Amino acid sequence: MADKTMTADEVVSRLASGMTLGIGGWGSRRKPMALVRALLRSGIGDLTVVAYGGPDVGMLAAAGRIRRLVTAFVTLDSVPLEPHYRAAREHGGLALTEIDEGMFQSGLRAAAQRLPFLPVRAGIGSDVMRAGPELRTVTSPYADGETLVAMPALRLDAALVHVHRADRLGNGQYLGPEPYFDDLFCEAADAAYVSCERIVDTAELTRAAGPQSLLLKRLAVTGVVEAPSGAHFTSCAPDYGRDEEFQRWYATTPWPEFAARFLGADEAAYRAAVEDWRTERER
């Protein structure tokens, strides 16, 4: 069985402008921020991004890398609306396909099952259909004759997700309160790249929290990146919580200033910049 370990830069070298990119996590929780930062250090853009959005979307939008966003929301959790995303929308910086959270999940599930769409009740009777004129309805072929939304598959060229532990083969484990939909992102993608807090032996994955915590199966994973604190500044409980002080600074700082300070040569430079910032705040 192949060793799938690679670096964040090697992951980005396999991406290209114009791709449809799925990003796992939820809001400002367990986002693959080390991979997003590596992407931002590249020249890749013109992306269609599919995400339950947080600072991943905010940063990519502020940097002008997103052509179209497919999402149910973009939030920092403790800051209801991601401010850099909001600024990009207000200035017409990206196109938006906004759908219900359940519709989003069904779109990923359809792609994972290689179906063109899945019928869902979500969206009927709401403004989702008016805001998304490309959406279609279907009528149940059975006696009920119910009208349902035909949620199209959210097929991805590549997916980026972050988990707590992984092995070198691509099996990934979550230890927090929620799996979110990281497994569906990986299964919906042609290539899936997983960052993790720590790479461990396969046997340790089951000893640590049991087989029910094994969210990602190696067959759906293309590459694994060991990235300690790779979700910072979003939360990765129980390993660490959200860095609220840093997030507030990010949310209130002009993007060029933030990018110049924290998008250095690599992830080590990012961690050093965060520590310098923290030292300044403590003075």
C-alpha positions as CSV (number, residue, x, y, z in Angstrom):
1,M,0.0,0.0,0.0
2,A,1.4,3.4,-1.0
3,D,2.7,6.0,1.4
4,K,0.6,9.1,0.6
5,T,2.5,11.6,2.7
6,M,3.4,14.9,1.0
7,T,4.0,18.5,1.8
8,A,1.5,21.4,1.5
9,D,3.5,22.8,-1.4
10,E,3.3,19.4,-3.1
11,V,-0.5,19.4,-2.7
12,V,-0.7,22.9,-4.2
13,S,1.5,21.8,-7.1
14,R,-1.3,19.4,-8.1
15,L,-3.9,22.1,-8.2
16,A,-4.5,24.5,-11.1
17,S,-6.4,27.7,-11.8
18,G,-10.0,27.2,-12.9
19,M,-10.6,24.1,-10.7
20,T,-13.6,23.4,-8.6
21,L,-12.2,23.2,-5.1
22,G,-14.0,21.8,-2.1
23,I,-12.9,22.9,1.4
24,G,-14.0,20.9,4.4
25,G,-14.7,22.1,8.0
26,W,-17.6,24.3,9.0
27,G,-17.5,28.0,9.5
28,S,-14.4,28.7,11.7
29,R,-14.1,25.1,12.8
30,R,-11.4,22.6,11.7
31,K,-10.6,24.3,8.5
32,P,-7.5,23.1,6.5
33,M,-5.9,26.5,6.9
34,A,-2.3,25.4,6.4
35,L,-3.3,24.1,2.9
36,V,-5.3,27.3,2.3
37,R,-2.3,29.4,3.2
38,A,-0.1,27.3,0.9
39,L,-2.7,27.9,-1.9
40,L,-2.6,31.6,-1.2
41,R,1.2,31.7,-1.6
42,S,0.7,30.3,-5.1
43,G,-0.6,32.1,-8.1
44,I,-3.6,29.8,-8.5
45,G,-7.0,31.6,-9.0
46,D,-10.2,31.6,-11.0
47,L,-11.5,29.0,-8.6
48,T,-15.0,27.7,-8.0
49,V,-14.9,27.1,-4.2
50,V,-17.5,24.8,-2.6
51,A,-17.5,25.2,1.2
52,Y,-19.4,25.7,4.4
53,G,-17.4,28.9,4.5
54,G,-15.2,30.5,7.1
55,P,-11.9,32.3,7.0
56,D,-10.8,29.9,4.2
57,V,-13.4,31.6,1.9
58,G,-12.7,35.0,3.4
59,M,-9.0,34.9,2.6
60,L,-9.4,33.4,-0.9
61,A,-12.1,36.0,-1.7
62,A,-10.0,38.9,-0.4
63,A,-7.0,37.7,-2.5
64,G,-9.2,37.6,-5.6
65,R,-8.8,33.9,-6.1
66,I,-12.5,32.9,-6.3
67,R,-14.5,33.2,-9.5
68,R,-17.6,31.5,-8.1
69,L,-18.6,30.5,-4.5
70,V,-21.0,27.7,-3.8
71,T,-22.0,27.9,-0.1
72,A,-24.7,27.8,2.5
73,F,-23.0,30.5,4.6
74,V,-19.7,32.2,5.3
75,T,-19.1,32.9,9.0
76,L,-16.4,33.1,11.7
77,D,-19.0,31.8,14.2
78,S,-18.2,34.4,16.9
79,V,-18.3,37.0,14.0
80,P,-21.6,36.2,12.2
81,L,-20.6,37.3,8.7
82,E,-17.0,36.8,7.5
83,P,-15.9,40.5,6.9
84,H,-13.4,39.9,4.0
85,Y,-16.0,37.8,2.2
86,R,-18.6,40.5,2.8
87,A,-16.3,43.1,1.3
88,A,-15.7,41.0,-1.8
89,R,-19.4,40.5,-2.3
90,E,-20.1,44.2,-1.8
91,H,-17.6,45.1,-4.5
92,G,-18.8,42.4,-6.9
93,G,-15.6,40.4,-6.5
94,L,-17.1,37.0,-7.0
95,A,-20.3,35.2,-8.2
96,L,-22.4,33.4,-5.7
97,T,-24.5,30.3,-5.6
98,E,-26.2,30.2,-2.2
99,I,-28.1,27.1,-1.2
100,D,-29.6,25.6,1.9
101,E,-27.3,23.6,4.2
102,G,-29.2,20.4,3.6
103,M,-29.2,21.0,-0.2
104,F,-25.4,21.5,0.0
105,Q,-25.0,18.1,1.8
106,S,-27.2,16.4,-0.8
107,G,-25.2,17.9,-3.6
108,L,-22.0,16.4,-2.1
109,R,-23.7,13.1,-1.5
110,A,-24.9,13.0,-5.1
111,A,-21.4,13.6,-6.3
112,A,-20.0,11.0,-3.9
113,Q,-22.4,8.5,-5.4
114,R,-21.7,9.6,-9.0
115,L,-25.3,10.7,-9.5
116,P,-26.4,13.8,-11.5
117,F,-28.7,15.0,-8.7
118,L,-30.6,14.0,-5.6
119,P,-34.2,14.9,-4.9
120,V,-34.6,17.0,-1.7
121,R,-37.5,18.8,0.0
122,A,-35.2,21.6,1.2
123,G,-35.6,24.8,-0.8
124,I,-39.3,24.3,-1.7
125,G,-41.3,27.4,-0.7
126,S,-38.2,29.5,0.0
127,D,-36.2,32.2,-1.8
128,V,-33.5,29.6,-2.6
129,M,-35.3,28.8,-5.8
130,R,-35.7,32.4,-6.8
131,A,-32.0,33.2,-6.0
132,G,-30.9,30.1,-7.9
133,P,-32.7,30.1,-11.2
134,E,-30.5,27.3,-12.4
135,L,-32.1,24.9,-9.9
136,R,-34.8,22.6,-11.2
137,T,-37.6,20.6,-9.7
138,V,-38.7,17.0,-10.3
139,T,-42.0,15.2,-9.6
140,S,-42.0,12.0,-7.8
141,P,-42.9,9.1,-10.1
142,Y,-44.9,7.4,-7.3
143,A,-48.4,7.9,-6.1
144,D,-47.6,10.8,-3.9
145,G,-46.6,12.9,-7.0
146,E,-44.6,15.3,-4.7
147,T,-42.6,18.1,-6.2
148,L,-39.0,18.1,-5.0
149,V,-35.9,20.1,-5.7
150,A,-33.4,18.3,-8.0
151,M,-30.2,19.2,-6.2
152,P,-27.3,18.9,-8.7
153,A,-24.2,17.0,-7.7
154,L,-21.4,19.2,-6.4
155,R,-18.6,17.4,-8.2
156,L,-15.1,18.6,-7.2
157,D,-11.8,18.5,-9.0
158,A,-10.1,18.5,-5.6
159,A,-10.9,18.7,-1.9
160,L,-8.9,20.0,1.1
161,V,-9.8,18.8,4.6
162,H,-8.2,18.8,8.0
163,V,-8.5,16.1,10.6
164,H,-6.9,15.3,14.0
165,R,-4.9,12.2,13.1
166,A,-4.1,10.3,9.9
167,D,-1.8,7.5,8.9
168,R,0.5,7.4,5.9
169,L,-2.0,5.4,3.9
170,G,-4.7,8.1,3.9
171,N,-7.0,6.9,6.7
172,G,-8.1,10.0,8.7
173,Q,-9.5,10.3,12.2
174,Y,-11.6,13.0,13.9
175,L,-11.5,13.3,17.7
176,G,-13.8,16.4,18.1
177,P,-17.5,16.8,18.6
178,E,-18.5,16.8,14.9
179,P,-17.3,15.0,11.7
180,Y,-18.9,17.8,9.6
181,F,-19.0,16.5,6.0
182,D,-15.3,16.0,5.4
183,D,-15.8,12.5,4.2
184,L,-18.3,13.6,1.6
185,F,-15.9,16.3,0.4
186,C,-13.3,13.6,-0.2
187,E,-15.7,11.2,-1.9
188,A,-17.1,13.9,-4.1
189,A,-13.6,14.9,-5.4
190,D,-11.4,13.5,-8.1
191,A,-8.4,14.1,-5.7
192,A,-8.6,14.6,-1.9
193,Y,-5.8,16.1,0.2
194,V,-5.9,15.7,4.0
195,S,-3.9,17.7,6.5
196,C,-3.7,16.4,10.0
197,E,-2.3,17.5,13.4
198,R,-0.2,14.3,13.6
199,I,0.6,11.3,11.4
200,V,0.4,8.1,13.5
201,D,0.7,4.3,12.9
202,T,-2.5,2.7,11.5
203,A,-2.9,0.7,14.7
204,E,-2.9,3.8,16.8
205,L,-6.0,5.2,15.0
206,T,-8.2,2.5,16.5
207,R,-6.5,2.5,19.9
208,A,-7.0,6.2,20.4
209,A,-10.8,6.5,20.0
210,G,-12.2,3.4,18.4
211,P,-13.1,2.6,14.8
212,Q,-16.2,4.8,14.8
213,S,-13.9,7.8,14.7
214,L,-12.2,6.8,11.4
215,L,-13.9,9.4,9.2
216,L,-11.8,9.1,6.1
217,K,-10.9,5.9,4.2
218,R,-7.7,5.6,2.3
219,L,-9.4,4.8,-0.9
220,A,-10.9,8.3,-1.0
221,V,-7.6,10.1,-0.1
222,T,-4.9,11.1,-2.5
223,G,-2.4,12.7,-0.2
224,V,-1.7,13.3,3.5
225,V,0.1,16.3,5.0
226,E,1.3,16.5,8.6
227,A,0.5,20.0,9.7
228,P,0.6,20.7,13.5
229,S,-1.8,23.6,14.3
230,G,-2.8,23.3,10.6
231,A,-6.4,24.5,11.4
232,H,-5.2,27.7,13.2
233,F,-6.8,30.1,13.8
234,T,-10.0,28.0,13.5
235,S,-10.8,25.5,16.2
236,C,-9.6,21.9,16.2
237,A,-11.1,20.6,19.5
238,P,-10.0,18.8,21.5
239,D,-6.5,19.6,20.4
240,Y,-7.1,23.3,20.6
241,G,-9.9,25.9,20.5
242,R,-10.4,28.8,18.2
243,D,-7.9,31.6,18.6
244,E,-10.5,34.2,19.2
245,E,-8.1,37.1,19.8
246,F,-6.2,36.4,16.6
247,Q,-9.5,35.9,14.7
248,R,-10.8,39.3,15.9
249,W,-7.6,40.9,14.7
250,Y,-7.9,39.2,11.4
251,A,-11.5,40.3,11.1
252,T,-10.7,44.0,11.7
253,T,-7.4,44.3,9.8
254,P,-7.3,45.3,6.1
255,W,-6.4,42.3,4.0
256,P,-3.2,43.7,2.4
257,E,-1.8,44.3,5.9
258,F,-2.8,40.8,7.1
259,A,-1.5,39.1,4.0
260,A,1.9,40.9,4.1
261,R,2.4,39.9,7.7
262,F,1.1,36.3,7.8
263,L,1.5,34.8,4.3
264,G,5.3,34.4,4.4
265,A,7.5,31.8,2.7
266,D,5.9,28.8,4.4
267,E,4.0,27.5,7.4
268,A,7.0,27.8,9.7
269,A,7.1,31.5,8.8
270,Y,3.4,31.8,9.5
271,R,3.8,30.3,13.0
272,A,6.7,32.6,13.8
273,A,4.7,35.6,12.7
274,V,1.8,34.6,14.9
275,E,4.2,34.2,17.9
276,D,5.7,37.7,17.1
277,W,2.2,39.1,17.0
278,R,1.3,37.5,20.3
279,T,4.4,38.8,22.0
280,E,3.6,42.3,20.8
281,R,0.1,42.1,22.2
282,E,1.4,41.0,25.6
283,R,3.8,44.0,26.0
